[in-house]
Amino acid sequence: MSLQIADKTFNSRLILGTGKYPSHEAMRAAHEASGTEMVTVAIRRIDLNAPKGESLLDFIDRKKIALLPNTAACFTADDAVKTARLARQALETNWIKLEVIGDEKTLFPDVAATLRAAEVLVKEGFIVLPYVMDDPVACKRLEEIGCPAVMPLAAPIGSGLGIRNPYNLHIILEQAKVPVIVDAGVGCASDAAIAMELGCAALLMNTAIAGAQDPVKMARAMRAAVEAGRLSYEAGRIPKKLYASASSPMENVIY
């Protein structure tokens, strides 16, 4: 069940965030329960000069978990590019989750600005994982630019609405030659399983776990759902039929 993105291989297909937890300790416990091997950090929202033991980064097991800095709170391509460069210098990684927000209320991405920023960052050697609308054309353009994965939303960030448009995701998955990672909108374990059963390579989530009444239990639930959904996808479901089909064959029945 390993996942390959660019030059890294992951055993977990669940990527988590680091915001909104009731405490750093709760975040660390949820990360451990989820089995995640990569977490996002908002480079513009962490204090890189915090004393030892007080920084968010001190509660992430860097031996087991890779950092994926993101450009959260950027509203222009230029700001996103500058933030990515800062992240590479501060955290010594060329991996970046690209976010360029186009609307403060919905937090939907600015697709045109995302494409511009991705083109610049890819040329500068970044491993760019872009947050984007569930738009098959935009996802294909980002793949062509050189992004090693695309990350379409399932629903607005933090909404918990689940998979709102499985048909668009199906088109994206059908045409993609890179991993498709659903980013944003998952609210519960069944949402996660549905996304994986569609064929998504992985899920990125934050609020669904961090905002749960018991983040650690929800992290365990999401881990199980992602694994079950992936196994179900790989196993291949039976075709849907309008009418019943007997489980036991009718031939050679004794009367």
Stockholm file with secondary structure:
# STOCKHOLM 1.0

chainA/1-255         MSLQIADKTFNSRLILGTGKYPSHEAMRAAHEASGTEMVTVAIRRIDLNAPKGESLLDFIDRKKIALLPNTAACFTADDAVKTARLARQALETNWIKLEVIGDEKTLFPDVAATLRAAEVLVKEGFIVLPYVMDDPVACKRLEEIGCPAVMPLAAPIGSGLGIRNPYNLHIILEQAKVPVIVDAGVGCASDAAIAMELGCAALLMNTAIAGAQDPVKMARAMRAAVEAGRLSYEAGRIPKKLYASASSPMENVIY
#=GR chainA/1-255 SS CCEEETTEEESCCEEECCSSCSCHHHHHHHHHHHTCSEEEEEGGGSCTTCCTTTSGGGGSCTTTCEEEEECTTCCSHHHHHHHHHHHHHHHCCCEEEECCBSCTTTCCBCHHHHHHHHHHHHHTTCEEEEEECSCHHHHHHHHHHTCSCBEECSSSTTCCCCCSCHHHHHHHHHHCSSCBEEESCCCSHHHHHHHHHHTCSEEEESHHHHTSSSHHHHHHHHHHHHHHHHHHHHHCCCCCCSSCCCSSCCTTCCC
#=GC SS_cons         CCEEETTEEESCCEEECCSSCSCHHHHHHHHHHHTCSEEEEEGGGSCTTCCTTTSGGGGSCTTTCEEEEECTTCCSHHHHHHHHHHHHHHHCCCEEEECCBSCTTTCCBCHHHHHHHHHHHHHTTCEEEEEECSCHHHHHHHHHHTCSCBEECSSSTTCCCCCSCHHHHHHHHHHCSSCBEEESCCCSHHHHHHHHHHTCSEEEESHHHHTSSSHHHHHHHHHHHHHHHHHHHHHCCCCCCSSCCCSSCCTTCCC
//
